Amino acid sequence: MAITRKTTFSRRVVDHVTDELVTVLGNGGAYEFKALFSKVFEGLKLKNAVSGGEEMLRLRSYEKLLSLAKRGLVLKTGKTYTGLDGLQEASSANRLARMEIAADSAAAAAAAAAV
């Protein structure tokens, strides 16, 4: 039986920063980054998910926000950001569910090939 190697690394943990960005932008409205970050920071403090300091969290939030904009889930107009339809797909719950479905289908394919 051939052993397949995975060439990419995938983290199977909850991404609190992206989840909080999705929560804030999913409520509607357009935010400048400073106001958006203050809401995200407050939400993460309530969940006790702040780590690495405020400046590092600000950089991570900005990077995640630009990633969401690049994927077409957030609209950037000037300095304001607005959540678009399908933004909920970026949440950790949806990502982990997709990974679980893929793992189940791979296991089923392997079981069918072994028979």
Order of alpha helices (4+ residues) and beta strands (2+ residues): alpha-beta-alpha-alpha-beta-beta-alpha
